[in-house]
Amino acid sequence: MMRFFLLSALVLLLGACSFSPERPIEGYQLAEKQHLQKLGNWHLEGRLAIVDAKDSISASISWRHQAERDDIELVGPLAQGRVAISVTEGSVVVDDGDNRQEYSGAVDAIMAEQLGVDMPVTALKFWVLGVNDPRQSFVEQEGGFFQGGWLVRYREMQRVDAESLPKKITAEKDKTRIKLIVDQWDLS
């Protein structure tokens, strides 16, 4: 009888363990990621959603960052509508396959005008790595930080080589919300 009781208790204990939720690899810690501000080259593949009071965009995103240039490709649902965007200091080139336009000026203002929603690319190239833009002040918050009027939060992290990089990111300012899910990272 005692043997039956111990066996039953063991089965219940093991069964309880199998229902415990999986833990993320680690929580977000900004201080551990500051070295990523200097990362010169990276590439990500993922999904992007931007919503504001007037409009919304949902697209697959491929973003290749190099020291002096960012190449961003957005592809709409069901591969409808492809836009290639190249960003350098003070210049944005937008190519939708039919037209190629080059714009000079403040990059974030050009992006907002061309996309129809606010997308702060100059800071976002740091935020996607899990760090603040070093050119602006910020206030650390639990799970993220507040910078340039945006509340940036990291919902899930993932292991990439020896780094812990964001998998799910949200950024909110007024009525604008950016959500990015990174499916694949390449740090070379």
N, C-alpha and C positions, 0 to 999 in steps of 0.2 A: 504494500500500500504506500509506504514512504517513497519507494522507487517511482511509483506512478505519479505521486505528487511532485517530486523533483523533476521528472521528465516533463510533466505538464507545465510547471513553472518555467523551465528552460525554453520550451516551445513558445510560450507566451512572451518571454523576454526577447527571444530572437525575432519573433514576429513584430514586436514593437519597434525594434531597431530598423527593420526594413521599411517602416512607414515614416521614419524621421526625414524631414526635408533635407535636400542637398544644400550645402552652403556654397556661396560664391567663393572664388579663389581667395579673395581678400577684399576688405573694404577700401574705399577711396581715401588716400592720404596725399594731399598736395605736396607737402614738404619732401616726400620721397621721389617726386617726379620733376623737380625743378631743372635737373640736368637735361631734360627733353626739350627745353626751350632752344637749345643749341643744335638740335638734330637737323642736319642739312637736307637729307633726302628721305622720303617715305612715300608710300603709296597705300591707299585704302580702297576697298570695294564695299559698297553697302547700299542702304536704303535711306532716303531723305524725305521728310515731310515738313513743309512750312505752311503755317496757317496764320492768317491775321483776320481782322474784322471784315475785310473786303474780298479776300481771295485765298486760295490754297494751291499748293504745288505738292505733288507726290511723284517721286522719281527714283530710279536707281542712280547711284552716284559712283563715279570712278574719279579719284582725286590723286594726282601725282604732284608732290611738292619737291621742288629743288630750291637751292639757296636763293635764287633771284626770280623764280617763276613758279606759278601754280597753274596746272592744267586740270580743269574740272569738266567732266563730261556728265551731263544729265540726260537720262532716257526715261520718257514717260511710261505709264502703264501699258502693257502689251506691246512694248517696243515702239510706241507711237511718240513722235516728236523727240528728236535728238538735238541737243545743244552742246557745242563745245565752247568752253570759255577759257581763255588764257589771260592770266593776271600777272602783270609786272608792276613795279612801283610807278604809280601815276597813269597806268594804261590798262585797258581791258579790251580784248578782242572777243567778239561773240560771233560764232558761226553756226547757223542752224541747218546747214546743208544747201540751202538756196541762196542765202545772203551772208556775207561776211562784213561785219562792221567793226571799226576800231574807234574807241573812245578814249579821250584823255581827260584827266581830272581825278577827283577823289574817288577811289576805287569802290568804297562802300556805297556811295551815292549812285554811281553808275550801275552797280549790281542791283540796287533797290529799284531803279528806274527800269532796267531791262527785264528783271524777273517779276516786277510788280509787287514784291514783298521785301521786307527788310532782311538782308542776309549779310552780316558783318564779316566778310571774308578775311579782312586783315587781322582780326582777333580770332576768328574761327580756326585759322590754320594752327593756332596754338591750342585752342580749346579742345580740338579733336584728339590731341595727344594727352589731354588730362592736365594741362597747365594753363596758367594765366598768361595773357599777353604782357611781356615784360615792359612794354612802352606805356602802360596805363596802370593806375593804382587799382587795387582790388581789396575786397574784404572777404576773408575766408568764411565759409558757411559749412554746416554739417553736410557732407556729401558733395561739396563743390565750392563755389565762390560767387561773389557779386562783382561784376566789372562792366564799366561803360553803360550802366543802366540795365544790364542783362543779368539774370540769375541763371547760372550754369550749374547743372547737377549731373552727376555720374551715377546712373542707375545700376550698371553692371560693368565689371571689369573682366578682362581676359588675359591669359598668358600669351605673350608673343616673344619668342626667343627668351632673353633673360629679363624682359620688361613686363610690367603689368599695364596694359593699355585699355582705354575705354571700349566697351562693346555697345552700351546704350547711353546716349547723351541727350539731355534736353537743355534748351536755352530759352528763357522767356523774358520778354520786355513788353510792357503795356499789354496790348492785345495780340502780340505776335509770339508764336511758339515754334521753335525749331526742334525737330526730333530726328536723331541720326542713329541708325543701327549699323555698326561696322561688322561685316561678315568676314572680311579678310584684311590682314595687315601685311605689308612688306616693308621692312626697315632698311633695305639696301638701296 
